[in-house]
Amino acid sequence: MSDARMLLVLTTLPDEATATRIARDLVERGLAACVSIGAPVRSIYRWQGGVEDAQEVPLTIKTSAAAYDALAAALRAAHPYELPEIVAVPVERGLDEYLSWVDECTRPAAPSA
């Protein structure tokens, strides 16, 4: 298994257009190797003293532990929710080649001379 630590970062967004825009931005910026956009889900949650019932679009973001802080900051800045779900789950095991690919895709570019 690769020495690099891979994370799955989970979030939800209010609609597919927002989910697609944010997913594309994270991948283009090298903060995520891949973002899977799920089918709409129904979320029931407590918010500001009440119980809410909303349709949301889930994202599963594949990134490295090294890229997490920058990814979380970018996600927080782009997210339309006042308090977005941003939860990182460590990947314990996986195909070495896939884990290496995630690491390579999210490695910061070397400074140019």
N, CA, C and O atoms as CSV, one atom per row, in Angstrom:
chain,resi,resn,atom,element,x,y,z
A,1,MET,N,N,0.847,-1.183,0.000
A,1,MET,CA,C,0.000,0.000,0.000
A,1,MET,C,C,0.885,1.237,0.000
A,1,MET,O,O,1.961,1.236,0.597
A,2,SER,N,N,0.442,2.267,-0.655
A,2,SER,CA,C,1.168,3.525,-0.752
A,2,SER,C,C,1.331,4.170,0.625
A,2,SER,O,O,0.490,3.993,1.507
A,3,ASP,N,N,2.428,4.923,0.799
A,3,ASP,CA,C,2.647,5.640,2.056
A,3,ASP,C,C,1.754,6.864,2.163
A,3,ASP,O,O,1.482,7.336,3.267
A,4,ALA,N,N,1.292,7.386,1.029
A,4,ALA,CA,C,0.424,8.568,1.039
A,4,ALA,C,C,-0.933,8.193,1.626
A,4,ALA,O,O,-1.444,7.099,1.389
A,5,ARG,N,N,-1.501,9.109,2.389
A,5,ARG,CA,C,-2.816,8.866,2.976
A,5,ARG,C,C,-3.884,9.483,2.101
A,5,ARG,O,O,-3.837,10.671,1.784
A,6,MET,N,N,-4.839,8.673,1.718
A,6,MET,CA,C,-5.959,9.141,0.921
A,6,MET,C,C,-7.139,9.402,1.842
A,6,MET,O,O,-7.337,8.701,2.834
A,7,LEU,N,N,-7.923,10.425,1.498
A,7,LEU,CA,C,-9.138,10.755,2.229
A,7,LEU,C,C,-10.313,10.771,1.280
A,7,LEU,O,O,-10.175,11.112,0.105
A,8,LEU,N,N,-11.472,10.400,1.798
A,8,LEU,CA,C,-12.742,10.641,1.124
A,8,LEU,C,C,-13.386,11.789,1.885
A,8,LEU,O,O,-13.615,11.695,3.091
A,9,VAL,N,N,-13.673,12.863,1.182
A,9,VAL,CA,C,-14.295,14.027,1.802
A,9,VAL,C,C,-15.738,14.071,1.321
A,9,VAL,O,O,-16.011,14.014,0.122
A,10,LEU,N,N,-16.651,14.171,2.270
A,10,LEU,CA,C,-18.081,14.145,1.971
A,10,LEU,C,C,-18.685,15.522,2.208
A,10,LEU,O,O,-18.357,16.204,3.179
A,11,THR,N,N,-19.574,15.913,1.303
A,11,THR,CA,C,-20.339,17.137,1.469
A,11,THR,C,C,-21.648,16.985,0.710
A,11,THR,O,O,-21.806,16.060,-0.087
A,12,THR,N,N,-22.579,17.886,0.958
A,12,THR,CA,C,-23.831,17.933,0.208
A,12,THR,C,C,-24.041,19.359,-0.261
A,12,THR,O,O,-23.611,20.316,0.384
A,13,LEU,N,N,-24.715,19.482,-1.404
A,13,LEU,CA,C,-24.995,20.783,-1.995
A,13,LEU,C,C,-26.464,20.866,-2.374
A,13,LEU,O,O,-27.134,19.841,-2.496
A,14,PRO,N,N,-26.971,22.085,-2.561
A,14,PRO,CA,C,-28.410,22.230,-2.769
A,14,PRO,C,C,-28.915,21.793,-4.140
A,14,PRO,O,O,-30.106,21.517,-4.290
A,15,ASP,N,N,-28.037,21.723,-5.152
A,15,ASP,CA,C,-28.500,21.370,-6.499
A,15,ASP,C,C,-27.340,20.858,-7.343
A,15,ASP,O,O,-26.174,21.013,-6.980
A,16,GLU,N,N,-27.678,20.246,-8.474
A,16,GLU,CA,C,-26.664,19.621,-9.328
A,16,GLU,C,C,-25.748,20.650,-9.983
A,16,GLU,O,O,-24.555,20.392,-10.142
A,17,ALA,N,N,-26.270,21.790,-10.360
A,17,ALA,CA,C,-25.431,22.810,-11.000
A,17,ALA,C,C,-24.326,23.279,-10.053
A,17,ALA,O,O,-23.174,23.414,-10.464
A,18,THR,N,N,-24.668,23.523,-8.805
A,18,THR,CA,C,-23.674,23.944,-7.819
A,18,THR,C,C,-22.681,22.821,-7.557
A,18,THR,O,O,-21.478,23.063,-7.462
A,19,ALA,N,N,-23.176,21.600,-7.440
A,19,ALA,CA,C,-22.308,20.443,-7.207
A,19,ALA,C,C,-21.313,20.277,-8.354
A,19,ALA,O,O,-20.130,20.033,-8.118
A,20,THR,N,N,-21.781,20.406,-9.582
A,20,THR,CA,C,-20.919,20.257,-10.755
A,20,THR,C,C,-19.869,21.360,-10.805
A,20,THR,O,O,-18.701,21.091,-11.084
A,21,ARG,N,N,-20.269,22.583,-10.540
A,21,ARG,CA,C,-19.335,23.716,-10.569
A,21,ARG,C,C,-18.228,23.524,-9.536
A,21,ARG,O,O,-17.051,23.709,-9.846
A,22,ILE,N,N,-18.596,23.158,-8.320
A,22,ILE,CA,C,-17.610,22.981,-7.255
A,22,ILE,C,C,-16.727,21.771,-7.527
A,22,ILE,O,O,-15.516,21.839,-7.321
A,23,ALA,N,N,-17.305,20.667,-7.985
A,23,ALA,CA,C,-16.525,19.464,-8.291
A,23,ALA,C,C,-15.478,19.760,-9.357
A,23,ALA,O,O,-14.313,19.396,-9.202
A,24,ARG,N,N,-15.882,20.409,-10.419
A,24,ARG,CA,C,-14.956,20.734,-11.515
A,24,ARG,C,C,-13.824,21.639,-11.013
A,24,ARG,O,O,-12.661,21.431,-11.358
A,25,ASP,N,N,-14.163,22.629,-10.209
A,25,ASP,CA,C,-13.168,23.563,-9.679
A,25,ASP,C,C,-12.133,22.832,-8.818
A,25,ASP,O,O,-10.935,23.083,-8.944
A,26,LEU,N,N,-12.588,21.935,-7.952
A,26,LEU,CA,C,-11.664,21.209,-7.074
A,26,LEU,C,C,-10.697,20.349,-7.874
A,26,LEU,O,O,-9.511,20.284,-7.549
A,27,VAL,N,N,-11.192,19.687,-8.920
A,27,VAL,CA,C,-10.333,18.845,-9.750
A,27,VAL,C,C,-9.388,19.714,-10.581
A,27,VAL,O,O,-8.196,19.419,-10.666
A,28,GLU,N,N,-9.905,20.777,-11.192
A,28,GLU,CA,C,-9.061,21.653,-12.015
A,28,GLU,C,C,-7.942,22.287,-11.199
A,28,GLU,O,O,-6.847,22.500,-11.720
A,29,ARG,N,N,-8.194,22.587,-9.944
A,29,ARG,CA,C,-7.184,23.216,-9.076
A,29,ARG,C,C,-6.214,22.210,-8.462
A,29,ARG,O,O,-5.284,22.602,-7.758
A,30,GLY,N,N,-6.422,20.916,-8.720
A,30,GLY,CA,C,-5.536,19.888,-8.189
A,30,GLY,C,C,-5.753,19.598,-6.717
A,30,GLY,O,O,-4.885,19.026,-6.058
A,31,LEU,N,N,-6.918,19.992,-6.195
A,31,LEU,CA,C,-7.229,19.722,-4.792
A,31,LEU,C,C,-7.910,18.372,-4.621
A,31,LEU,O,O,-7.957,17.831,-3.517
A,32,ALA,N,N,-8.431,17.835,-5.706
A,32,ALA,CA,C,-9.075,16.519,-5.710
A,32,ALA,C,C,-8.658,15.789,-6.975
A,32,ALA,O,O,-8.496,16.404,-8.029
A,33,ALA,N,N,-8.483,14.473,-6.870
A,33,ALA,CA,C,-8.193,13.664,-8.046
A,33,ALA,C,C,-9.479,13.357,-8.801
A,33,ALA,O,O,-9.486,13.258,-10.028
A,34,CYS,N,N,-10.562,13.207,-8.052
A,34,CYS,CA,C,-11.851,12.829,-8.622
A,34,CYS,C,C,-12.945,13.253,-7.647
A,34,CYS,O,O,-12.768,13.195,-6.430
A,35,VAL,N,N,-14.069,13.678,-8.200
A,35,VAL,CA,C,-15.238,13.977,-7.373
A,35,VAL,C,C,-16.427,13.245,-7.985
A,35,VAL,O,O,-16.753,13.447,-9.155
A,36,SER,N,N,-17.061,12.408,-7.202
A,36,SER,CA,C,-18.262,11.705,-7.647
A,36,SER,C,C,-19.487,12.472,-7.164
A,36,SER,O,O,-19.630,12.775,-5.980
A,37,ILE,N,N,-20.365,12.775,-8.115
A,37,ILE,CA,C,-21.598,13.493,-7.815
A,37,ILE,C,C,-22.707,12.460,-7.754
A,37,ILE,O,O,-22.983,11.776,-8.739
A,38,GLY,N,N,-23.332,12.351,-6.613
A,38,GLY,CA,C,-24.367,11.343,-6.418
A,38,GLY,C,C,-25.742,11.827,-6.848
A,38,GLY,O,O,-25.944,12.997,-7.173
A,39,ALA,N,N,-26.667,10.897,-6.838
A,39,ALA,CA,C,-28.065,11.216,-7.121
A,39,ALA,C,C,-28.629,12.017,-5.948
A,39,ALA,O,O,-28.183,11.856,-4.813
A,40,PRO,N,N,-29.598,12.867,-6.219
A,40,PRO,CA,C,-30.198,13.641,-5.119
A,40,PRO,C,C,-30.686,12.735,-3.990
A,40,PRO,O,O,-31.223,11.651,-4.218
A,41,VAL,N,N,-30.482,13.215,-2.776
A,41,VAL,CA,C,-30.928,12.510,-1.587
A,41,VAL,C,C,-31.831,13.437,-0.782
A,41,VAL,O,O,-31.777,14.658,-0.930
A,42,ARG,N,N,-32.636,12.858,0.046
A,42,ARG,CA,C,-33.477,13.630,0.956
A,42,ARG,C,C,-32.780,13.673,2.302
A,42,ARG,O,O,-32.467,12.634,2.884
A,43,SER,N,N,-32.541,14.871,2.791
A,43,SER,CA,C,-31.873,15.050,4.079
A,43,SER,C,C,-32.841,15.652,5.083
A,43,SER,O,O,-33.508,16.648,4.801
A,44,ILE,N,N,-32.908,15.048,6.236
A,44,ILE,CA,C,-33.709,15.570,7.339
A,44,ILE,C,C,-32.729,15.868,8.456
A,44,ILE,O,O,-32.004,14.985,8.913
A,45,TYR,N,N,-32.713,17.123,8.893
A,45,TYR,CA,C,-31.695,17.538,9.847
A,45,TYR,C,C,-32.214,18.662,10.740
A,45,TYR,O,O,-33.161,19.373,10.402
A,46,ARG,N,N,-31.564,18.794,11.883
A,46,ARG,CA,C,-31.905,19.860,12.818
A,46,ARG,C,C,-31.095,21.090,12.448
A,46,ARG,O,O,-29.887,20.993,12.232
A,47,TRP,N,N,-31.747,22.252,12.373
A,47,TRP,CA,C,-31.047,23.495,12.052
A,47,TRP,C,C,-31.764,24.668,12.709
A,47,TRP,O,O,-32.961,24.865,12.501
A,48,GLN,N,N,-31.046,25.428,13.485
A,48,GLN,CA,C,-31.538,26.635,14.135
A,48,GLN,C,C,-32.862,26.405,14.866
A,48,GLN,O,O,-33.811,27.178,14.731
A,49,GLY,N,N,-32.895,25.320,15.642
A,49,GLY,CA,C,-34.035,25.029,16.488
A,49,GLY,C,C,-35.195,24.313,15.825
A,49,GLY,O,O,-36.182,23.999,16.489
A,50,GLY,N,N,-35.099,24.048,14.534
A,50,GLY,CA,C,-36.179,23.360,13.837
A,50,GLY,C,C,-35.664,22.132,13.112
A,50,GLY,O,O,-34.460,21.884,13.055
A,51,VAL,N,N,-36.588,21.375,12.565
A,51,VAL,CA,C,-36.229,20.206,11.771
A,51,VAL,C,C,-36.504,20.543,10.310
A,51,VAL,O,O,-37.622,20.896,9.936
A,52,GLU,N,N,-35.464,20.427,9.499
A,52,GLU,CA,C,-35.543,20.741,8.072
A,52,GLU,C,C,-35.666,19.462,7.257
A,52,GLU,O,O,-35.261,18.389,7.706
A,53,ASP,N,N,-36.219,19.577,6.075
A,53,ASP,CA,C,-36.396,18.470,5.149
A,53,ASP,C,C,-36.064,19.021,3.767
A,53,ASP,O,O,-36.812,19.836,3.227
A,54,ALA,N,N,-34.940,18.577,3.191
A,54,ALA,CA,C,-34.483,19.166,1.935
A,54,ALA,C,C,-33.909,18.115,1.003
A,54,ALA,O,O,-33.444,17.064,1.444
A,55,GLN,N,N,-33.947,18.407,-0.281
A,55,GLN,CA,C,-33.262,17.576,-1.272
A,55,GLN,C,C,-31.873,18.160,-1.469
A,55,GLN,O,O,-31.716,19.370,-1.631
A,56,GLU,N,N,-30.857,17.285,-1.455
A,56,GLU,CA,C,-29.478,17.714,-1.625
A,56,GLU,C,C,-28.752,16.769,-2.579
A,56,GLU,O,O,-29.200,15.651,-2.834
A,57,VAL,N,N,-27.622,17.245,-3.098
A,57,VAL,CA,C,-26.788,16.452,-3.995
A,57,VAL,C,C,-25.479,16.150,-3.273
A,57,VAL,O,O,-24.740,17.074,-2.934
A,58,PRO,N,N,-25.175,14.864,-3.029
A,58,PRO,CA,C,-23.950,14.509,-2.310
A,58,PRO,C,C,-22.725,14.469,-3.229
A,58,PRO,O,O,-22.814,14.081,-4.394
A,59,LEU,N,N,-21.581,14.879,-2.674
A,59,LEU,CA,C,-20.297,14.744,-3.357
A,59,LEU,C,C,-19.407,13.831,-2.525
A,59,LEU,O,O,-19.393,13.913,-1.297
A,60,THR,N,N,-18.670,12.963,-3.199
A,60,THR,CA,C,-17.610,12.176,-2.586
A,60,THR,C,C,-16.325,12.611,-3.277
A,60,THR,O,O,-16.136,12.377,-4.471
A,61,ILE,N,N,-15.457,13.239,-2.518
A,61,ILE,CA,C,-14.244,13.847,-3.054
A,61,ILE,C,C,-13.053,12.971,-2.672
A,61,ILE,O,O,-12.852,12.666,-1.496
A,62,LYS,N,N,-12.260,12.566,-3.676
A,62,LYS,CA,C,-11.065,11.759,-3.424
A,62,LYS,C,C,-9.862,12.685,-3.433
A,62,LYS,O,O,-9.582,13.337,-4.438
A,63,THR,N,N,-9.151,12.744,-2.315
A,63,THR,CA,C,-8.012,13.637,-2.182
A,63,THR,C,C,-6.958,13.004,-1.296
A,63,THR,O,O,-7.156,11.919,-0.750
A,64,SER,N,N,-5.841,13.690,-1.159
A,64,SER,CA,C,-4.778,13.228,-0.260
A,64,SER,C,C,-4.866,13.997,1.046
A,64,SER,O,O,-5.428,15.090,1.103
A,65,ALA,N,N,-4.308,13.414,2.088
A,65,ALA,CA,C,-4.278,14.100,3.376
A,65,ALA,C,C,-3.503,15.413,3.263
A,65,ALA,O,O,-3.843,16.396,3.921
A,66,ALA,N,N,-2.461,15.424,2.428
A,66,ALA,CA,C,-1.648,16.630,2.259
A,66,ALA,C,C,-2.446,17.773,1.631
A,66,ALA,O,O,-2.164,18.940,1.902
A,67,ALA,N,N,-3.430,17.455,0.804
A,67,ALA,CA,C,-4.218,18.484,0.122
A,67,ALA,C,C,-5.468,18.892,0.906
A,67,ALA,O,O,-6.182,19.809,0.501
A,68,TYR,N,N,-5.737,18.212,2.030
A,68,TYR,CA,C,-7.006,18.431,2.727
A,68,TYR,C,C,-7.237,19.872,3.163
A,68,TYR,O,O,-8.314,20.415,2.918
A,69,ASP,N,N,-6.275,20.497,3.792
A,69,ASP,CA,C,-6.502,21.848,4.314
A,69,ASP,C,C,-6.879,22.824,3.206
A,69,ASP,O,O,-7.812,23.612,3.361
A,70,ALA,N,N,-6.155,22.774,2.083
A,70,ALA,CA,C,-6.467,23.660,0.956
A,70,ALA,C,C,-7.829,23.314,0.355
A,70,ALA,O,O,-8.587,24.208,-0.018
A,71,LEU,N,N,-8.141,22.018,0.260
A,71,LEU,CA,C,-9.437,21.597,-0.264
A,71,LEU,C,C,-10.565,22.085,0.638
A,71,LEU,O,O,-11.553,22.634,0.148
A,72,ALA,N,N,-10.431,21.894,1.938
A,72,ALA,CA,C,-11.481,22.315,2.874
A,72,ALA,C,C,-11.690,23.824,2.808
A,72,ALA,O,O,-12.827,24.292,2.867
A,73,ALA,N,N,-10.607,24.590,2.688
A,73,ALA,CA,C,-10.735,26.049,2.589
A,73,ALA,C,C,-11.445,26.446,1.302
A,73,ALA,O,O,-12.311,27.321,1.318
A,74,ALA,N,N,-11.089,25.812,0.189
A,74,ALA,CA,C,-11.731,26.117,-1.092
A,74,ALA,C,C,-13.199,25.718,-1.075
A,74,ALA,O,O,-14.055,26.445,-1.578
A,75,LEU,N,N,-13.481,24.572,-0.501
A,75,LEU,CA,C,-14.863,24.095,-0.416
A,75,LEU,C,C,-15.691,25.026,0.458
A,75,LEU,O,O,-16.815,25.379,0.101
A,76,ARG,N,N,-15.150,25.418,1.581
A,76,ARG,CA,C,-15.865,26.327,2.486
A,76,ARG,C,C,-16.150,27.668,1.797
A,76,ARG,O,O,-17.240,28.222,1.939
A,77,ALA,N,N,-15.169,28.184,1.053
A,77,ALA,CA,C,-15.330,29.472,0.372
A,77,ALA,C,C,-16.380,29.415,-0.739
A,77,ALA,O,O,-17.091,30.392,-0.974
A,78,ALA,N,N,-16.476,28.273,-1.422
A,78,ALA,CA,C,-17.403,28.146,-2.551
A,78,ALA,C,C,-18.780,27.647,-2.147
A,78,ALA,O,O,-19.732,27.767,-2.918
A,79,HIS,N,N,-18.897,27.093,-0.960
A,79,HIS,CA,C,-20.135,26.430,-0.536
A,79,HIS,C,C,-21.209,27.449,-0.193
A,79,HIS,O,O,-20.931,28.426,0.502
A,80,PRO,N,N,-22.428,27.238,-0.668
A,80,PRO,CA,C,-23.490,28.206,-0.386
A,80,PRO,C,C,-24.107,28.097,1.007
A,80,PRO,O,O,-24.813,29.011,1.432
A,81,TYR,N,N,-23.858,27.004,1.728
A,81,TYR,CA,C,-24.464,26.839,3.042
A,81,TYR,C,C,-23.692,27.632,4.103
A,81,TYR,O,O,-22.474,27.784,4.018
A,82,GLU,N,N,-24.408,28.121,5.075
A,82,GLU,CA,C,-23.790,28.822,6.206
A,82,GLU,C,C,-22.854,27.888,6.969
A,82,GLU,O,O,-21.761,28.288,7.371
A,83,LEU,N,N,-23.283,26.653,7.164
A,83,LEU,CA,C,-22.484,25.643,7.853
A,83,LEU,C,C,-22.462,24.374,6.995
A,83,LEU,O,O,-23.307,23.496,7.172
A,84,PRO,N,N,-21.507,24.270,6.069
A,84,PRO,CA,C,-21.494,23.105,5.181
A,84,PRO,C,C,-20.969,21.851,5.876
A,84,PRO,O,O,-20.122,21.917,6.767
A,85,GLU,N,N,-21.492,20.723,5.447
A,85,GLU,CA,C,-20.930,19.437,5.853
A,85,GLU,C,C,-19.606,19.279,5.113
A,85,GLU,O,O,-19.581,19.253,3.882
A,86,ILE,N,N,-18.519,19.174,5.848
A,86,ILE,CA,C,-17.214,18.830,5.282
A,86,ILE,C,C,-16.622,17.804,6.236
A,86,ILE,O,O,-16.115,18.149,7.303
A,87,VAL,N,N,-16.691,16.538,5.836
A,87,VAL,CA,C,-16.258,15.435,6.683
A,87,VAL,C,C,-15.239,14.609,5.906
A,87,VAL,O,O,-15.514,14.176,4.787
A,88,ALA,N,N,-14.069,14.390,6.494
A,88,ALA,CA,C,-13.026,13.593,5.858
A,88,ALA,C,C,-12.930,12.232,6.533
A,88,ALA,O,O,-12.881,12.129,7.758
A,89,VAL,N,N,-12.906,11.200,5.716
A,89,VAL,CA,C,-12.801,9.827,6.197
A,89,VAL,C,C,-11.514,9.229,5.633
A,89,VAL,O,O,-11.334,9.205,4.416
A,90,PRO,N,N,-10.617,8.748,6.489
A,90,PRO,CA,C,-9.372,8.165,5.974
A,90,PRO,C,C,-9.627,6.830,5.276
A,90,PRO,O,O,-10.471,6.041,5.699
A,91,VAL,N,N,-8.887,6.598,4.210
A,91,VAL,CA,C,-8.948,5.326,3.495
A,91,VAL,C,C,-7.887,4.421,4.103
A,91,VAL,O,O,-6.694,4.717,4.036
A,92,GLU,N,N,-8.325,3.321,4.696
A,92,GLU,CA,C,-7.415,2.392,5.370
A,92,GLU,C,C,-6.610,1.550,4.386
A,92,GLU,O,O,-5.418,1.317,4.585
A,93,ARG,N,N,-7.267,1.100,3.329
A,93,ARG,CA,C,-6.624,0.234,2.350
A,93,ARG,C,C,-7.188,0.546,0.979
A,93,ARG,O,O,-8.283,1.093,0.850
A,94,GLY,N,N,-6.418,0.187,-0.050
A,94,GLY,CA,C,-6.882,0.385,-1.411
A,94,GLY,C,C,-5.849,-0.112,-2.400
A,94,GLY,O,O,-4.733,-0.476,-2.029
A,95,LEU,N,N,-6.227,-0.122,-3.637
A,95,LEU,CA,C,-5.333,-0.541,-4.707
A,95,LEU,C,C,-4.168,0.447,-4.773
A,95,LEU,O,O,-4.386,1.648,-4.931
A,96,ASP,N,N,-2.938,-0.046,-4.653
A,96,ASP,CA,C,-1.752,0.813,-4.626
A,96,ASP,C,C,-1.728,1.808,-5.777
A,96,ASP,O,O,-1.452,2.991,-5.580
A,97,GLU,N,N,-2.013,1.328,-6.967
A,97,GLU,CA,C,-1.956,2.196,-8.138
A,97,GLU,C,C,-2.988,3.329,-8.042
A,97,GLU,O,O,-2.709,4.459,-8.446
A,98,TYR,N,N,-4.160,3.030,-7.515
A,98,TYR,CA,C,-5.195,4.063,-7.372
A,98,TYR,C,C,-4.779,5.079,-6.308
A,98,TYR,O,O,-4.907,6.285,-6.521
A,99,LEU,N,N,-4.290,4.606,-5.179
A,99,LEU,CA,C,-3.855,5.508,-4.115
A,99,LEU,C,C,-2.721,6.411,-4.596
A,99,LEU,O,O,-2.681,7.596,-4.263
A,100,SER,N,N,-1.809,5.851,-5.374
A,100,SER,CA,C,-0.710,6.648,-5.930
A,100,SER,C,C,-1.228,7.690,-6.908
A,100,SER,O,O,-0.745,8.823,-6.932
A,101,TRP,N,N,-2.207,7.309,-7.712
A,101,TRP,CA,C,-2.814,8.250,-8.666
A,101,TRP,C,C,-3.441,9.437,-7.934
A,101,TRP,O,O,-3.255,10.584,-8.340
A,102,VAL,N,N,-4.175,9.170,-6.869
A,102,VAL,CA,C,-4.782,10.252,-6.081
A,102,VAL,C,C,-3.699,11.170,-5.540
A,102,VAL,O,O,-3.822,12.393,-5.602
A,103,ASP,N,N,-2.640,10.578,-5.012
A,103,ASP,CA,C,-1.533,11.362,-4.476
A,103,ASP,C,C,-0.895,12.229,-5.559
A,103,ASP,O,O,-0.641,13.413,-5.339
A,104,GLU,N,N,-0.639,11.644,-6.721
A,104,GLU,CA,C,-0.023,12.398,-7.822
A,104,GLU,C,C,-0.908,13.544,-8.292
A,104,GLU,O,O,-0.410,14.632,-8.580
A,105,CYS,N,N,-2.203,13.314,-8.371
A,105,CYS,CA,C,-3.132,14.339,-8.857
A,105,CYS,C,C,-3.279,15.510,-7.894
A,105,CYS,O,O,-3.637,16.613,-8.306
A,106,THR,N,N,-3.007,15.276,-6.630
A,106,THR,CA,C,-3.230,16.312,-5.615
A,106,THR,C,C,-1.924,16.845,-5.036
A,106,THR,O,O,-1.937,17.598,-4.062
A,107,ARG,N,N,-0.796,16.455,-5.633
A,107,ARG,CA,C,0.505,16.947,-5.182
A,107,ARG,C,C,0.700,18.365,-5.692
A,107,ARG,O,O,0.492,18.629,-6.877
A,108,PRO,N,N,1.095,19.282,-4.815
A,108,PRO,CA,C,1.321,20.658,-5.284
A,108,PRO,C,C,2.398,20.699,-6.352
A,108,PRO,O,O,3.371,19.946,-6.297
A,109,ALA,N,N,2.219,21.579,-7.320
A,109,ALA,CA,C,3.207,21.741,-8.383
A,109,ALA,C,C,4.484,22.321,-7.792
A,109,ALA,O,O,4.452,23.167,-6.898
A,110,ALA,N,N,5.604,21.845,-8.315
A,110,ALA,CA,C,6.894,22.366,-7.851
A,110,ALA,C,C,7.039,23.813,-8.315
A,110,ALA,O,O,6.635,24.155,-9.426
A,111,PRO,N,N,7.609,24.650,-7.475
A,111,PRO,CA,C,7.784,26.046,-7.881
A,111,PRO,C,C,8.695,26.145,-9.095
A,111,PRO,O,O,9.691,25.428,-9.190
A,112,SER,N,N,8.357,27.026,-10.011
A,112,SER,CA,C,9.188,27.172,-11.211
A,112,SER,C,C,10.372,28.076,-10.909
A,112,SER,O,O,10.285,29.007,-10.108
A,113,ALA,N,N,11.477,27.775,-11.573
A,113,ALA,CA,C,12.718,28.525,-11.312
A,113,ALA,C,C,12.780,29.806,-12.107
A,113,ALA,O,O,13.755,30.551,-12.003
